[in-house]
Amino acid sequence: MTDMARKKKTEPQSARERIREQQQQAAARNQRMTIVFRSLIGVAVLAMAAVVTAIALNQGGGASATPANMTDDGILLAGEAGSISADDPAGAPGDVPGVSLYVDFQCPHCLTFEHTNMPFLSEQVEAGTITVAVHPVALMDNASQGTQFSSRAANAAACVATHQPGTFLDVTQGLFDLQQAAAQGSVNDDVLTQAVSEAGADSSDTRACILDREYDGWVRDATDRALADPDLAGPSGRFGTPTVLIEGERFDGEQTPEGLAAALGL
């Protein structure tokens, strides 16, 4: 066979080999790109999971963080010989009538109830004739210009119940006093912690708890429990604030000192 013939025979074979080599290289590139793409997706998923976890942690202590002295989602105010102590409702004296109050610190009707009735109720607690259990809930976060005052104030109340329960009653009054400013979106963390401190709960633990929103998860859960409890529902079939229970039964009478006294048999 001549050189020319051999050359003509090998040229198609060389061309096929080049095509095969190019195809193999393209397949290898595609495989590498697939591996890189899947790796990037994996990294993105892990990053998103980390972000979600961080957001959840920043929102508060979660459902597992339960404040002290708030069994059944309320703190008990009991008194004797002219003084009031705040304690766990499980330790309530059984020989005096009990009043339970469900309040939202952004609720205007709760503010009216506070001004109208708390002097009378506090006087009765001091005398040892009744007990009062206060249950903070958060229904009105949309009424504070995006600052979530209902939830933040309820969390602050839970922090005080845990760290400085003896100041709880004074702190609730201080939180209600912030209501108008909160409606304008003016209650930031500094204003909130200052109000709590001025009401007597001035420990570093209380302040840190408020700033960390340690009981945000509990606030959400306690509010959900109240909303789901048929015994707390009003005539409309829904739960609202203020809700008053006397001896565990919903009180729908006149929310005045006279109306409460009559219902309590005082």
C-alpha positions in Angstrom: 0.0 0.0 0.0 1.3 3.4 -1.0 1.9 6.2 1.5 -0.9 8.2 0.0 -3.4 5.3 0.5 -2.3 4.8 4.1 -2.7 8.5 4.7 -6.3 8.5 3.3 -7.2 5.5 5.4 -6.0 7.0 8.7 -7.5 10.5 8.2 -11.1 9.4 8.9 -10.0 7.4 12.0 -8.1 10.4 13.4 -11.2 12.6 12.8 -13.4 10.1 14.7 -10.9 10.0 17.5 -10.9 13.8 17.8 -14.7 13.9 17.9 -14.8 11.1 20.5 -12.2 13.0 22.6 -14.2 16.3 22.3 -17.4 14.4 23.4 -15.6 12.9 26.4 -14.2 16.3 27.4 -17.7 17.9 27.1 -19.2 15.1 29.2 -16.5 15.6 31.9 -17.2 19.3 31.9 -20.9 18.7 32.3 -20.3 16.3 35.2 -18.1 18.8 37.0 -20.7 21.6 36.5 -23.4 19.3 37.9 -21.3 18.5 41.0 -20.5 22.2 41.5 -24.2 23.2 41.1 -25.4 20.5 43.6 -22.7 21.6 46.0 -23.9 25.3 45.7 -27.5 24.2 46.4 -26.3 22.3 49.5 -24.5 25.3 50.8 -27.5 27.6 50.1 -29.8 25.2 52.0 -27.5 25.1 55.0 -27.1 28.9 55.0 -30.9 29.3 54.8 -31.3 26.9 57.7 -28.8 28.9 59.7 -30.6 32.1 59.0 -34.0 30.6 60.0 -32.5 29.3 63.3 -30.9 32.7 64.1 -34.2 34.5 63.5 -36.0 32.0 65.7 -33.4 32.5 68.5 -33.6 36.3 68.1 -37.3 36.3 68.5 -37.1 35.1 72.0 -36.9 32.1 74.3 -39.4 29.9 72.4 -42.2 27.8 73.8 -39.8 25.9 76.1 -38.8 29.1 78.1 -41.5 29.4 80.8 -41.4 32.3 83.3 -41.2 31.5 87.0 -44.2 32.1 89.2 -46.7 31.9 86.4 -48.3 28.6 86.6 -51.5 28.5 84.4 -50.0 31.5 82.6 -50.7 33.9 85.4 -49.0 35.4 88.5 -50.9 35.4 91.8 -51.2 38.5 93.9 -52.0 37.7 97.5 -51.8 39.8 100.6 -51.9 39.9 104.4 -51.6 42.6 107.0 -51.5 45.4 104.4 -48.9 44.0 102.0 -49.1 42.3 98.7 -46.8 39.5 97.5 -46.6 37.9 94.0 -46.4 34.2 93.9 -47.2 31.1 91.9 -51.0 30.6 91.5 -50.6 27.0 92.6 -49.9 28.4 96.1 -53.1 30.4 96.3 -54.9 30.4 99.6 -58.1 28.4 99.2 -60.3 30.2 101.7 -60.7 33.5 99.9 -62.3 34.3 96.5 -60.0 34.5 93.5 -60.1 36.9 90.6 -58.3 36.3 87.4 -57.6 39.1 84.9 -56.5 38.6 81.3 -55.0 41.8 80.0 -53.2 43.2 77.0 -51.1 46.3 77.9 -52.0 47.9 74.5 -55.7 47.4 75.1 -57.6 50.6 75.8 -60.4 48.8 77.7 -57.8 47.1 79.9 -56.3 50.6 80.7 -59.8 51.8 81.7 -60.3 48.6 83.8 -56.9 49.3 85.4 -57.7 52.8 86.4 -61.3 52.0 87.5 -60.8 48.8 89.4 -57.2 48.1 90.4 -57.2 50.5 93.4 -60.2 48.6 94.8 -58.8 45.1 93.9 -55.4 46.0 95.4 -57.0 47.2 98.6 -58.9 43.9 98.9 -55.7 41.9 98.2 -53.8 43.8 100.9 -56.6 43.1 103.3 -56.4 39.4 102.5 -60.0 39.2 101.4 -59.3 38.1 97.8 -56.5 37.1 95.5 -55.9 38.4 92.0 -54.1 36.5 89.2 -52.9 38.5 86.3 -52.5 36.8 82.9 -50.7 39.0 80.3 -51.5 38.3 76.7 -50.7 39.9 73.3 -53.6 40.5 71.0 -52.8 44.0 69.7 -49.3 44.1 68.3 -50.8 45.7 65.2 -51.7 48.8 67.2 -48.2 50.1 68.0 -46.8 51.2 64.7 -44.9 48.0 64.1 -43.1 48.0 67.5 -45.0 44.9 68.9 -45.7 46.6 72.2 -48.3 44.1 73.3 -45.8 41.2 73.0 -42.8 43.2 74.4 -44.8 44.4 77.4 -46.1 40.9 78.1 -42.6 39.6 77.9 -41.4 42.4 80.3 -44.2 41.4 82.7 -43.0 37.7 82.5 -39.4 38.8 83.2 -40.5 40.7 86.3 -42.5 37.8 87.5 -39.4 35.6 87.2 -36.7 37.9 88.6 -38.5 40.5 90.8 -42.1 39.3 91.4 -42.6 41.6 94.4 -42.6 44.6 92.0 -45.1 43.0 89.5 -48.2 45.1 90.4 -46.3 48.4 90.2 -44.7 47.3 86.9 -48.1 46.5 85.4 -49.2 50.0 86.2 -46.0 51.4 84.6 -46.6 49.3 81.4 -50.2 50.6 81.1 -48.9 54.2 81.4 -46.9 53.6 78.2 -50.0 52.7 76.2 -50.5 56.1 74.5 -46.8 56.5 73.6 -46.8 52.9 72.3 -49.8 53.6 70.0 -47.5 56.2 68.4 -44.6 53.8 68.0 -42.6 55.7 70.6 -41.7 52.9 73.1 -38.3 51.5 72.1 -36.3 49.2 74.3 -34.8 52.0 76.3 -38.2 53.5 77.1 -39.6 50.1 78.1 -36.7 49.1 80.4 -36.6 52.6 82.0 -40.4 52.4 82.8 -39.9 48.9 84.3 -36.9 50.1 86.3 -38.7 53.2 87.6 -41.5 50.9 88.8 -39.0 49.1 91.0 -37.8 46.2 88.8 -34.3 47.5 88.3 -32.1 44.4 88.4 -29.7 43.6 85.6 -31.3 40.2 85.2 -34.7 41.8 84.6 -33.2 44.2 82.1 -31.4 41.5 80.2 -34.5 39.3 80.1 -36.5 42.2 78.6 -33.9 43.1 76.0 -33.4 39.4 75.0 -37.2 39.0 74.8 -36.6 35.8 76.7 -40.3 34.9 77.0 -41.6 35.8 73.5 -42.3 32.2 72.8 -44.3 31.8 76.1 -46.2 35.0 75.3 -47.3 33.6 71.9 -48.2 30.2 73.5 -50.1 31.8 76.4 -52.1 34.0 74.1 -52.9 31.0 71.9 -54.1 29.0 74.9 -56.3 31.9 76.0 -57.8 32.2 72.5 -58.5 28.5 72.3 -60.1 28.2 75.8 -63.9 28.1 75.5 -64.3 29.1 79.1 -62.7 32.5 78.3 -64.8 33.3 75.3 -67.3 36.1 75.6 -70.9 36.4 74.3 -69.6 36.7 70.7 -67.8 33.3 71.1 -64.4 34.9 71.0 -61.8 35.8 73.6 -60.9 39.4 74.2 -59.4 41.7 76.8 -60.0 42.5 79.6 -61.5 39.1 80.6 -62.4 38.7 84.2 -63.0 35.4 86.0 -64.3 35.1 89.5 -63.7 31.7 91.2 -62.9 30.4 87.7 -66.1 31.5 86.1 -66.3 34.3 83.5 -67.7 37.5 84.9 -69.8 39.4 82.4 -71.3 41.8 84.9 -70.5 45.5 85.5 -66.7 46.0 85.6 -66.8 48.5 88.4 -65.7 48.3 92.0 -69.4 47.9 93.0 -70.1 45.2 90.4 -67.0 43.3 91.4 -67.7 43.6 95.1 -71.2 42.3 94.6 -70.0 39.3 92.6 -67.3 38.6 95.2 -69.8 38.9 98.1 -67.9 41.7 99.7 
